[in-house]
Amino acid sequence: MGKLSGFLQLIRPVNCAMMGSAVIVGASFVEKEIFLPDVSTKLLLGFITSFTLTGASMVINDYYDRKIDAINEPSRPIPSGLVSTEEALSLALALSTIGFAAALMTSTSCLFIAIIAWIVSVAYNTKGKHTGLLGNFLVSTVVVTPLIYGGFAVDKGLAVPTLLSVAIAFLSITGREITKGIVDVQGDKAQNVKTIAVLYGEKTAAVVAVILLLLAAGLSPVPWLVGVVSIWYLPFVIVTDAGLVLSSLSLVRDYSRENARRIKNSNLLWLMLGLSAFLAGSLG
């Protein structure tokens, strides 16, 4: 049971489920009949691809972060000894194989997108994270990919709602990643990771993160205003925006490591609710 718990901690199932759900949201922008058998089968495969490749990326991240985590998060599975490095790499390989197989079963386009996303995530985990803001952009790119993937999974490609959701999500995720840099500043300094918090201080990182989060909130009404989502989008997005604004105010007032950790975790909830807004607005 301890080993299974360690594996689950590595893959972060909530994050994986959110990424899998983003495929369905992305598909809903271009395909209203998502419950038709053929469509739902492709979306199930898309969910599996996104879930497993996200899990693989999380594991690879923990593998390369094991020295940083020994300082910042010593209770994580690898630095604590609950999962060995060999077991972590084997888990990442198994998850990647499942993800690519599901993508191939969907379409060659989906396999291509999955491979590109996997390469970007590995590039971040191995080298990109040391570049700071560029690394944050790489993370955001990977996280918004399922929204794009969903359209291709149902053979419809891109649409205006997709591009708007990608822009909003990209800003939100980058803001969250910069906030995470405040949480990890001690370990990042030790490993020469050039985050905004390390280079310019926690206060500057908090301000930059808040600007991005508020830009995302400010952009969020646009999909409804231009008529690409229904009114059912509004209740979800209003709550999401309220959460982002309150989180931003809290982070500006208190940019301590403890509060940044709380904000980082709460922003994951707002991101999930934001996805629900687009799903409700597209299908409603």
C-alpha positions in Angstrom: 0.0 0.0 0.0 2.9 2.3 0.8 4.4 1.8 -2.7 1.0 2.5 -4.4 0.6 5.6 -2.3 4.0 6.7 -3.5 3.1 6.2 -7.1 -0.1 8.1 -6.7 1.8 11.0 -5.1 4.2 11.0 -8.0 1.6 11.2 -10.8 -0.7 13.7 -8.9 -4.1 12.1 -10.1 -6.1 15.4 -9.6 -3.8 17.2 -12.0 -3.9 14.3 -14.5 -7.7 14.2 -14.3 -7.9 17.9 -15.0 -5.7 17.5 -18.0 -7.8 14.6 -19.2 -10.9 16.7 -18.8 -9.4 19.5 -20.8 -9.5 17.2 -23.8 -13.2 16.9 -23.5 -13.6 20.7 -23.0 -11.5 21.3 -26.1 -13.6 18.9 -28.1 -16.8 20.6 -26.9 -15.8 23.8 -28.7 -16.1 22.1 -32.1 -18.3 19.1 -31.5 -21.7 19.4 -29.7 -22.6 15.7 -29.9 -19.8 14.5 -27.6 -22.0 11.6 -26.3 -22.3 9.9 -29.6 -20.6 6.5 -29.5 -17.9 7.2 -32.0 -17.1 10.6 -30.5 -17.2 9.4 -26.9 -14.8 6.6 -27.7 -12.3 9.1 -29.2 -12.7 11.3 -26.2 -12.1 8.4 -23.8 -8.9 7.7 -25.7 -8.0 11.4 -25.5 -8.7 11.4 -21.8 -6.4 8.4 -21.3 -3.7 10.0 -23.4 -3.7 13.3 -21.5 -4.0 11.6 -18.1 -1.2 9.2 -18.6 1.2 11.6 -20.4 0.6 14.2 -17.6 1.3 11.5 -15.1 4.5 10.6 -16.9 5.6 14.2 -16.9 4.9 14.6 -13.2 7.0 11.5 -12.5 9.9 12.7 -14.7 9.6 16.1 -13.0 10.0 14.5 -9.5 12.9 12.4 -10.8 14.9 15.5 -11.9 13.7 17.5 -8.9 14.8 15.0 -6.3 17.7 17.1 -5.1 15.5 20.2 -4.9 12.7 18.3 -3.2 15.2 17.0 -0.7 15.3 20.6 0.5 11.9 22.0 -0.3 9.7 18.8 0.0 11.7 16.1 1.8 8.5 14.0 2.3 8.0 13.5 -1.5 8.2 9.9 -2.6 11.7 9.9 -4.1 13.7 11.9 -1.6 11.9 10.1 1.3 12.8 6.7 -0.2 9.3 5.5 -0.7 9.9 5.1 -4.4 13.3 4.4 -5.9 14.6 6.3 -8.9 14.5 3.1 -11.0 10.8 2.6 -10.1 10.0 6.2 -10.9 11.6 5.9 -14.4 9.8 2.6 -15.0 6.5 4.2 -14.1 7.1 7.1 -16.4 7.9 4.7 -19.3 4.8 2.7 -18.7 2.6 5.7 -18.6 4.2 7.2 -21.7 3.7 4.0 -23.6 0.0 3.8 -22.7 -0.5 7.5 -23.6 1.1 7.1 -27.0 -0.8 3.9 -27.8 -4.1 5.7 -27.0 -3.1 8.6 -29.1 -2.3 6.4 -32.1 -5.6 4.6 -31.7 -7.3 8.1 -32.0 -5.4 9.4 -35.1 -2.0 10.1 -36.5 -2.6 13.9 -35.9 -3.2 13.2 -32.2 -0.1 11.0 -31.9 1.9 13.8 -33.4 0.5 16.4 -31.0 1.1 14.0 -28.1 4.7 13.4 -29.0 5.3 17.2 -29.3 3.7 17.8 -25.9 5.8 15.0 -24.4 9.0 16.4 -25.9 8.2 19.9 -24.6 7.5 18.5 -21.1 10.7 16.5 -21.0 12.6 19.6 -22.3 11.2 21.5 -19.4 11.9 18.9 -16.8 15.5 18.3 -17.9 16.7 21.8 -18.9 13.9 24.3 -19.2 13.1 24.7 -15.5 16.5 26.2 -14.9 15.7 29.1 -17.3 12.9 30.5 -15.0 10.3 32.4 -17.0 11.0 30.5 -20.2 10.4 27.3 -18.2 7.1 28.7 -16.9 6.1 29.3 -20.5 7.0 25.7 -21.4 4.8 24.4 -18.6 1.9 26.6 -19.7 2.3 25.3 -23.3 2.1 21.7 -22.2 -0.9 22.4 -20.0 -3.0 24.1 -22.7 -2.2 21.4 -25.3 -5.2 19.2 -24.3 -7.6 22.0 -25.2 -6.1 21.9 -28.7 -5.9 18.1 -28.7 -9.6 17.7 -28.1 -10.5 19.4 -31.4 -8.2 17.1 -33.3 -9.4 14.0 -31.4 -12.9 14.5 -32.9 -11.4 15.4 -36.4 -12.5 19.1 -36.2 -9.3 21.0 -35.5 -9.1 24.5 -34.1 -11.9 27.0 -33.4 -12.1 30.5 -32.0 -13.3 29.3 -28.6 -10.3 27.1 -28.5 -7.9 29.9 -29.1 -9.6 32.1 -26.5 -9.5 29.4 -23.9 -5.9 28.7 -24.6 -5.0 32.4 -24.1 -6.9 32.6 -20.8 -5.5 29.3 -19.5 -1.9 30.2 -20.6 -2.0 33.4 -18.6 -3.5 31.7 -15.5 -1.1 28.8 -15.6 2.0 31.0 -16.0 0.8 33.1 -13.0 0.5 29.9 -11.0 3.9 28.7 -12.0 5.5 32.0 -11.0 3.7 31.7 -7.6 5.1 28.1 -7.3 8.6 29.7 -7.7 8.0 31.6 -4.5 7.2 28.3 -2.7 10.3 26.6 -4.1 12.7 29.5 -3.8 15.1 27.9 -1.3 15.7 24.7 -3.3 15.7 26.6 -6.5 18.5 28.9 -5.3 20.5 25.8 -4.3 20.1 24.3 -7.7 20.6 27.6 -9.7 17.1 27.6 -11.0 16.6 31.1 -12.3 13.0 31.8 -11.4 11.7 35.3 -11.0 11.6 34.8 -7.2 15.2 33.8 -7.2 16.4 36.6 -9.5 14.3 39.5 -8.4 12.8 38.4 -5.0 9.5 37.0 -3.8 7.7 40.4 -3.9 8.5 41.0 -7.6 7.4 37.4 -8.4 4.1 37.9 -6.6 3.4 41.1 -8.6 4.2 39.5 -11.9 2.0 36.5 -11.0 -0.8 38.7 -10.0 -0.7 40.7 -13.2 -1.0 37.6 -15.3 -3.8 36.2 -13.1 -5.7 39.5 -13.4 -5.1 39.6 -17.2 -6.7 36.1 -17.4 -9.7 37.2 -15.4 -10.0 40.4 -17.5 -9.9 38.3 -20.7 -12.5 35.8 -19.5 -15.7 37.7 -20.5 -14.5 37.9 -24.1 -15.8 34.4 -25.2 -19.3 35.3 -24.0 -19.2 38.8 -25.4 -18.2 37.6 -28.9 -20.9 34.9 -28.7 -18.8 31.8 -28.9 -20.2 30.4 -25.6 -23.7 30.5 -24.1 -24.9 32.3 -21.0 -24.2 29.1 -19.0 -20.5 30.1 -19.2 -21.1 33.1 -16.9 -22.0 31.6 -13.5 -18.8 29.4 -13.5 -16.5 32.1 -14.9 -17.8 34.7 -12.4 -16.9 32.4 -9.5 -13.6 31.6 -11.1 -12.7 35.3 -11.6 -13.7 36.1 -8.1 -11.4 33.4 -6.8 -8.5 34.6 -9.0 -9.0 38.2 -7.8 -9.1 37.3 -4.2 -6.1 35.0 -4.5 -4.2 37.9 -6.2 -5.1 40.3 -3.5 -3.9 37.8 -0.9 -0.7 37.1 -2.7 0.2 40.9 -3.0 -0.5 41.4 0.7 1.4 38.3 1.8 4.0 36.8 -0.5 5.4 34.4 2.1 6.2 30.8 1.2 3.3 29.5 3.2 0.7 31.8 1.6 2.1 31.3 -1.8 1.7 27.6 -1.4 -1.9 28.1 -0.4 -2.5 30.4 -3.3 -0.9 27.9 -5.7 -3.1 25.1 -4.5 -6.3 27.2 -4.6 -5.6 28.4 -8.1 -5.7 24.8 -9.3 -9.3 24.7 -8.1 -10.0 28.0 -10.0 -8.4 26.5 -13.1 -10.7 23.4 -12.9 -13.7 25.6 -12.4 -12.6 27.7 -15.4 -12.6 24.5 -17.5 -16.1 23.8 -16.3 -17.2 27.3 -17.4 -16.0 26.6 -21.0 -17.7 23.1 -21.0 -21.0 24.5 -19.7 -20.8 27.4 -22.2 -20.1 25.2 -25.2 -22.7 22.5 -24.5 -25.4 24.7 -22.9 
